[in-house]
Amino acid sequence: MRNPLPALTAMVATLALAACGSTASGGSSGSPDDADATGEAAADDFPTERIEFIIPYDAGGGSDVTARLVARIIEPELGVTVTPTNLPGGSGAIGLAKLHEAEPDGYTMMVITSSLSALKPIGTSEFGSEDFDTVATIQAEPYGIAVPADSPHQTFEDLVAAGEESPLNVGTTAVGGNNFLAATLVNDAVGNVFSLVPYDGGAAGAVTDTAGGTLDATFASPTELRAQLDAGNIRVLAITAEEPLEEAMPGVPTFTEAGYDIVFETVRVILVPKGTPPERIEVLESAMKTAVEDPEFQEAMVSGGSAPRFLDSEETREAVTEQDEVYLKLLTDAGLVEQ
């Protein structure tokens, strides 16, 4: 069974940036046009105050790690403090509600995974992608299934065989989240031998509980697995990537290599409230491009098992719209959305 989610790529769109000219005036006072130009220049001073960066998941999760690195990289370019704020719950729903309430002035933004396309269809959130403006896409990554380091299951095949004997408790993010969908696809492919245990605040808690032996296994992104993997507390048995992650997880097979035709990835996008001035979105978009191209970000993503992926505001909107359609079908087929 292959995940129907296509690669979220888009044709590169050319953004025409209008250059502002000025006209000299012989009088001591400016014309109305000059006054408008002065007002526009003042508006273009953005940002001049702290920017809140909402992370709608628990601390230590993949989005948290990525967003905090981004915040640190973009602060010098923006010239203001960028404050990451964790608002976990509902696989992003609480953060979306907070963002929707914020003023559309560019001083509040949020990172969210592809679960953006699932939350409204399944009723977890009243807000969908159409209720926000897109800034950029910054990252894409697959998921892996991990077990405690002392687990008797050495391969994914071992895990499936054990589940056939007695259902295993496998952690995921909240129902409808990308992690949950990846786990559902895999569980369907192996005959539903796993009992999925959703964690409302994101995968970080599930990873911690797996490392401690409370869960038999968990699904999480490489970024979310990294700390416990490096500490020797978990082992990764398979990943949903199309190709092996030789640098980040050497020796870990893909699900395809394990005999299951499953490829699944999530993307992380940056949103702002609907109606944010386009020129301010451009400033934030430029900062995100700087972050994605930064060598530290590139190395952190690749070594962590994900891919730096920049799409601008327009490209991200196109990709998210396509993703909305794909996820609606995926959720409907999974019985999570009433037809």
C-alpha positions as CSV (number, residue, x, y, z in Angstrom):
1,M,0.0,0.0,0.0
2,R,1.6,3.3,-1.1
3,N,0.6,6.5,0.5
4,P,-1.2,8.7,-2.1
5,L,0.4,11.9,-0.8
6,P,2.4,13.4,-3.7
7,A,5.7,15.2,-3.3
8,L,4.8,18.7,-2.4
9,T,6.8,20.5,-5.0
10,A,5.7,23.4,-7.2
11,M,6.9,25.3,-10.2
12,V,9.1,28.2,-9.1
13,A,7.0,31.3,-9.2
14,T,8.7,34.6,-10.0
15,L,7.8,37.4,-7.6
16,A,7.9,40.8,-9.2
17,L,9.0,43.3,-6.6
18,A,8.0,46.9,-7.4
19,A,10.7,49.5,-7.0
20,C,9.6,52.7,-5.5
21,G,10.8,55.9,-7.2
22,S,10.7,59.4,-5.9
23,T,10.1,62.7,-7.7
24,A,11.7,65.9,-6.7
25,S,9.4,68.8,-5.9
26,G,10.3,72.5,-6.0
27,G,7.9,73.4,-3.1
28,S,8.7,73.3,0.6
29,S,5.9,70.8,1.2
30,G,5.4,67.4,-0.4
31,S,2.6,66.4,-2.7
32,P,-0.1,63.8,-1.7
33,D,1.9,61.2,-3.6
34,D,5.0,62.2,-1.5
35,A,3.0,61.8,1.7
36,D,1.8,58.4,0.5
37,A,5.4,57.4,-0.2
38,T,6.5,58.5,3.2
39,G,3.7,56.5,4.8
40,E,4.7,53.4,2.8
41,A,8.3,53.8,3.8
42,A,7.2,53.9,7.5
43,A,5.1,50.8,7.0
44,D,8.1,49.1,5.4
45,D,10.2,49.6,8.6
46,F,8.7,46.3,9.8
47,P,9.6,44.7,12.1
48,T,10.2,47.1,14.9
49,E,9.1,44.9,17.9
50,R,9.2,41.4,19.2
51,I,7.7,38.6,17.0
52,E,5.9,35.7,18.6
53,F,6.6,32.4,16.9
54,I,3.9,29.8,17.9
55,I,4.9,26.2,18.1
56,P,1.7,24.2,18.5
57,Y,3.4,21.1,19.9
58,D,5.3,20.0,23.0
59,A,8.8,21.2,23.7
60,G,11.4,18.7,22.3
61,G,9.3,17.6,19.3
62,G,10.4,18.0,15.7
63,S,8.6,21.3,15.1
64,D,10.0,22.7,18.4
65,V,13.6,21.8,17.6
66,T,13.2,23.2,14.0
67,A,11.4,26.4,15.0
68,R,13.8,27.3,17.7
69,L,16.8,26.9,15.4
70,V,15.0,29.1,12.8
71,A,14.2,31.7,15.4
72,R,17.8,32.0,16.4
73,I,19.0,32.2,12.7
74,I,16.5,34.9,11.6
75,E,16.8,37.3,14.6
76,P,19.9,39.1,13.2
77,E,18.3,39.6,9.8
78,L,15.0,40.9,11.3
79,G,16.7,42.9,13.9
80,V,14.2,42.0,16.6
81,T,13.6,39.2,19.1
82,V,11.8,36.2,17.8
83,T,10.1,34.4,20.8
84,P,9.2,30.7,20.4
85,T,6.0,29.9,22.3
86,N,4.8,26.3,22.8
87,L,1.0,25.9,22.7
88,P,0.5,22.1,22.4
89,G,-2.8,20.4,22.0
90,G,-5.0,18.8,19.3
91,S,-2.1,18.1,17.0
92,G,-1.9,21.9,16.3
93,A,-5.5,22.9,16.8
94,I,-4.8,25.1,19.9
95,G,-2.1,26.9,18.1
96,L,-4.2,27.5,15.1
97,A,-7.0,29.1,17.3
98,K,-4.4,31.4,18.9
99,L,-3.0,32.4,15.6
100,H,-6.5,33.1,14.2
101,E,-7.1,35.5,17.1
102,A,-3.9,37.4,16.6
103,E,-3.7,40.7,14.8
104,P,-2.7,40.4,11.1
105,D,0.3,42.6,11.5
106,G,3.2,40.2,11.0
107,Y,4.1,40.1,14.6
108,T,2.6,36.6,15.2
109,M,3.6,33.6,13.1
110,M,3.4,29.8,13.5
111,V,5.0,26.7,12.3
112,I,2.8,23.7,11.6
113,T,3.2,20.3,9.9
114,S,1.0,18.8,7.1
115,S,-1.6,18.1,9.8
116,L,-2.9,21.5,8.9
117,S,-4.8,19.8,6.1
118,A,-6.3,17.2,8.5
119,L,-7.5,19.1,11.5
120,K,-10.6,20.8,10.1
121,P,-11.9,17.8,8.1
122,I,-11.8,15.5,11.2
123,G,-13.4,18.2,13.4
124,T,-10.4,18.8,15.7
125,S,-10.2,22.5,14.6
126,E,-12.6,24.9,13.1
127,F,-9.8,26.4,11.0
128,G,-8.2,25.2,7.8
129,S,-5.4,26.4,5.6
130,E,-7.8,28.9,3.9
131,D,-8.1,30.8,7.1
132,F,-4.5,31.9,7.2
133,D,-1.8,33.4,4.9
134,T,1.2,31.3,4.0
135,V,4.7,32.6,4.4
136,A,7.0,29.7,3.4
137,T,7.8,26.0,3.5
138,I,11.0,25.2,5.4
139,Q,11.4,21.5,5.8
140,A,10.2,18.0,4.8
141,E,10.8,14.8,6.7
142,P,9.6,11.1,6.9
143,Y,8.6,9.1,10.0
144,G,10.2,6.1,11.7
145,I,9.0,3.4,14.1
146,A,11.1,3.0,17.1
147,V,11.3,0.6,20.0
148,P,13.0,0.7,23.4
149,A,16.7,-0.1,23.3
150,D,16.1,-3.3,25.2
151,S,13.2,-4.5,23.2
152,P,13.4,-8.1,22.0
153,H,12.2,-7.0,18.6
154,Q,15.2,-6.6,16.4
155,T,13.5,-5.9,13.1
156,F,10.1,-4.5,11.9
157,E,9.2,-8.1,10.9
158,D,9.8,-9.2,14.5
159,L,7.5,-6.4,15.7
160,V,4.7,-7.4,13.4
161,A,5.0,-11.0,14.4
162,A,4.8,-10.1,18.1
163,G,1.7,-7.9,17.3
164,E,0.0,-10.8,15.6
165,E,0.4,-12.8,18.8
166,S,-0.9,-9.9,21.0
167,P,-1.6,-6.3,19.9
168,L,1.3,-3.9,20.8
169,N,0.8,-0.4,22.1
170,V,2.3,2.1,19.6
171,G,2.4,5.8,20.3
172,T,1.4,8.5,17.8
173,T,0.4,12.1,17.7
174,A,-3.2,13.1,18.1
175,V,-5.9,11.5,15.8
176,G,-5.6,13.1,12.3
177,G,-2.0,14.3,12.8
178,N,0.6,13.3,10.2
179,N,2.3,10.9,12.6
180,F,-1.1,9.3,13.3
181,L,-1.8,9.0,9.5
182,A,1.6,7.4,8.8
183,A,1.0,4.9,11.7
184,T,-2.5,4.2,10.3
185,L,-1.1,3.4,6.9
186,V,1.5,1.1,8.3
187,N,-0.9,-0.5,10.6
188,D,-3.4,-1.2,7.8
189,A,-0.6,-2.7,5.7
190,V,0.3,-5.2,8.5
191,G,-3.2,-6.2,9.4
192,N,-3.9,-3.8,12.2
193,V,-1.7,-5.6,14.7
194,F,-0.9,-2.4,16.6
195,S,-3.0,-0.6,19.1
196,L,-2.4,3.1,18.4
197,V,-2.0,5.4,21.4
198,P,-2.5,9.1,20.4
199,Y,-0.6,11.8,22.3
200,D,-2.4,15.1,22.2
201,G,0.7,17.3,22.6
202,G,2.7,15.7,19.8
203,A,5.3,12.9,19.5
204,A,7.7,14.1,22.1
205,G,5.8,12.4,25.0
206,A,5.4,9.2,23.0
207,V,9.1,9.0,22.3
208,T,9.9,9.6,26.0
209,D,7.5,6.9,27.0
210,T,8.9,4.5,24.5
211,A,12.4,5.1,25.7
212,G,11.1,4.4,29.2
213,G,9.4,1.2,28.2
214,T,5.8,2.4,28.8
215,L,5.1,1.8,25.1
216,D,6.1,-1.1,22.9
217,A,6.9,1.3,20.0
218,T,6.2,4.8,18.7
219,F,6.0,6.6,15.3
220,A,7.9,9.9,15.2
221,S,10.0,11.9,12.8
222,P,13.8,11.6,12.8
223,T,14.1,15.0,14.5
224,E,11.8,13.8,17.3
225,L,13.7,10.5,17.7
226,R,17.2,12.0,17.5
227,A,17.8,12.8,21.2
228,Q,16.7,9.4,22.6
229,L,18.4,7.6,19.7
230,D,21.7,9.4,20.4
231,A,21.3,8.6,24.1
232,G,21.0,4.9,23.2
233,N,17.5,4.6,24.7
234,I,15.6,3.6,21.5
235,R,16.2,1.8,18.2
236,V,14.6,2.6,14.9
237,L,13.3,-0.3,12.9
238,A,12.1,1.3,9.7
239,I,11.4,4.7,8.1
240,T,8.8,6.0,5.7
241,A,11.4,7.7,3.5
242,E,11.7,6.8,-0.1
243,E,15.5,6.3,0.3
244,P,17.5,5.2,3.3
245,L,18.8,8.0,5.6
246,E,22.4,6.9,5.5
247,E,23.8,9.9,7.3
248,A,21.1,10.3,10.0
249,M,20.1,6.6,10.5
250,P,22.7,4.3,8.9
251,G,21.5,0.8,8.5
252,V,17.8,1.5,9.1
253,P,15.7,0.2,6.3
254,T,12.8,1.9,4.6
255,F,9.4,0.3,4.8
256,T,9.8,-0.5,1.1
257,E,12.9,-2.4,1.8
258,A,11.1,-4.2,4.6
259,G,8.5,-5.4,2.1
260,Y,5.8,-2.7,2.5
261,D,5.1,-0.2,-0.3
262,I,4.7,2.8,2.0
263,V,6.3,6.2,1.5
264,F,5.1,9.1,3.6
265,E,6.5,12.5,4.6
266,T,5.3,15.7,6.3
267,V,6.3,19.3,5.5
268,R,6.6,22.2,7.9
269,V,5.1,25.5,6.8
270,I,5.0,29.0,8.3
271,L,1.6,30.7,8.7
272,V,0.4,34.2,9.7
273,P,-3.1,35.5,10.4
274,K,-5.3,36.1,7.3
275,G,-4.9,39.7,6.0
276,T,-1.3,40.2,7.0
277,P,0.1,42.9,4.7
278,P,1.9,41.3,1.7
279,E,5.0,43.4,2.2
280,R,5.3,42.1,5.7
281,I,4.8,38.5,4.5
282,E,7.7,39.2,2.0
283,V,10.0,40.3,4.9
284,L,9.2,37.1,6.8
285,E,9.5,35.0,3.7
286,S,12.9,36.4,3.0
287,A,14.0,35.6,6.6
288,M,12.8,32.0,6.2
289,K,14.7,31.6,3.0
290,T,17.8,32.9,4.8
291,A,17.2,30.3,7.5
292,V,16.7,27.4,5.2
293,E,19.9,28.3,3.2
294,D,21.9,28.7,6.4
295,P,24.7,26.1,6.6
296,E,23.8,25.4,10.3
297,F,20.2,24.7,9.4
298,Q,21.2,22.6,6.4
299,E,23.5,20.4,8.5
300,A,21.0,20.1,11.3
301,M,18.3,19.0,9.0
302,V,20.3,16.5,7.0
303,S,22.1,15.0,10.0
304,G,18.8,14.8,11.8
305,G,17.1,12.9,9.0
306,S,15.0,15.6,7.3
307,A,15.4,17.7,4.2
308,P,15.7,21.5,4.1
309,R,13.0,22.6,1.6
310,F,12.2,26.2,0.8
311,L,9.0,27.2,-1.0
312,D,8.0,30.8,-1.1
313,S,4.6,32.1,0.0
314,E,2.8,31.5,-3.4
315,E,4.4,28.1,-3.9
316,T,3.4,27.1,-0.3
317,R,-0.2,28.1,-0.9
318,E,-0.3,26.0,-4.1
319,A,1.3,23.0,-2.3
320,V,-1.0,23.3,0.7
321,T,-4.1,23.5,-1.5
322,E,-3.0,20.3,-3.2
323,Q,-2.2,18.7,0.1
324,D,-5.7,19.6,1.4
325,E,-7.3,17.7,-1.4
326,V,-5.0,14.6,-0.9
327,Y,-5.5,14.6,2.8
328,L,-9.3,14.8,2.5
329,K,-9.3,11.7,0.4
330,L,-6.8,9.9,2.7
331,L,-8.9,10.7,5.8
332,T,-12.1,9.7,4.1
333,D,-10.6,6.4,3.0
334,A,-9.4,5.8,6.6
335,G,-12.9,6.4,7.9
336,L,-12.0,9.5,9.8
337,V,-14.3,11.8,7.7
338,E,-17.9,11.2,7.0
339,Q,-18.7,11.0,3.3
